[in-house]
Amino acid sequence: MKTGSLMLTALISLSPALYGQATPTAVATPSSSLSPSFGGPITDGEVHYSLSAGEIISHGLFSGSGTETTTNLSGAAGYSSRSERLPFSMIYSGGVLISTMSGQTFQTFQNASLAQQFITPRWVFGVSDSVSYLPQSPTTGYSGIAGVGDLGPLQGPGQGPAGGILTNYGKRVSNSLDGNLERKLTASTSIVGSADYSILRFIDGVGLDTTGITGTVGLNHRWNARTTIGAEAVYSIFTYGTYPGVPEQLSLSGLSFQTRGINLVFQRLLTHNLSVSASAGPQLVNSSNETLSPSVTTGAGSIGLSYTHRLTTASLTYVRGANGGSGVQQGTISDSISASVNRSYGRDWQAAITGSYTRSSGLIKSQAINQLLGIAQTYDSFYGGLQITRRLGMHTTGYFSYTVQAQNSSSSTVPNGPNVFSGVGNIFSLGVTWAPRATSLARLF
């Protein structure tokens, strides 16, 4: 029997993967036709909710920090409609962190996302929005806060900064508004398009404010029952605020960069349990200041494997391409590899493990400018998490989790400009979750 807390995470798969430190937005991943959900009217859906409490012990979580203890009090709620033509989903996760760390004794975190689709025989239109408020760089779980007990299958927003750079403590708000459109030309061929507007803002002024706009248009063709092929064109533009602690006239606040790419896409159902998706093509990156950031043509794309068999789900993904720079650099080209495995053992035990490694290279090549700004040219980032969940009662589970994060740079000194994390952090946590069975929306009123 799966616990209510993990059933809640299933809703997350209907929301866009969106975060301040996100997968490179200039890389087009293979698009698939949107499928309707089944059931009655839009109000006839399922509601999930849960409450969690636990203790977190961390060491080195922020650069140079020692050992701290944190009490976590959090909750989550989600809704998924059963409408065939107007499927809708929403999910919220938030809580408070009461810590022994000086100056950070009481912090909150909030995450919310919603997605609405409109489906006709030939048209599919979708719109989604995701927003988060975090006191630190996101890593594992839906919330992005390591140790709060939400590491599990079907993660969505907040699954971690794939393609990003880890930062220290610093309050931040991220938001992304997405739209997608699909027009079926024939039973096997469709034209698709999407647009995304995203922002990353540091409330404490310890990071680089970033705005990104991405547009994609493509053509997909279902070759046979197992294989889909296609091509997509992608354009992105990123603009920035000023670097923290650097005078505005020296902070390159007017610098922006653009990407253009054409990708071939491929999807294949290898077996009933294993599928592969891939996207690859050239990517041109240029900036508003060719002296500081000269144009470069590179390869961009992704490849992913997904496995599902009874009580086990697993995934392995590699992504390469340009992205906004995670609030640290004015644009990076990154290589990122991530993996996750989730497994249920009988009625009472579940385990989840995830990990990600990213190498990010800045688009600004001037060593003198990077030293002025206090950033390194290259960062190597890693995080990984393990969570074991035990059913304690009909609606109650206990969990233990461990998370590690590590980062180093090409610089011999610790970057001091945009609050970059450096070193190794370890986080242990123990807690309980109360999650009653899902109920229909109609029963709540």
Buried (B, 14 or more C-beta within 10 A) or exposed (E): EBBBBBBBBBBBEBBBBBBBBBBBBBBBBBBBEBEBBEBEEBEEBBBBBBBBBBEBBBEBBBBEBEEBEBBBBBBBBBBBBBBBEBBBBBBBBBBEBEBEBEEBEEBEBBBBBBBBBEBEEEEBBBBBBBBBBBBBBBBBBBBBBBBBBBBBBBBBBBBBBBBBBBBBBBBBBBBBBBBBBBEBEEEEEBBBBBBBBBBBBBEEBBBBBBBBBBBBBBBBBBEEEEEBBBBBBBBBBBBBBBBBBBEEEEBBBEBBBBBBBBBBBBBBBEEEBBBBBBBBBEBBBBBBBEEBBEEBEBEBBBBBBBBBEEEEBBBBBBBBBBBBBBBBBBBBBBBBBBBBBBBBEEEEEBBBBBBBBBBBBBBBBBEEBBBBBBBBBBBBBBBBBBBBBBBBEEBBBBBBBBBBBBBBBEBEEBBEBBBBBBBBBBBBBBBBBBBBEBEEBEEEE
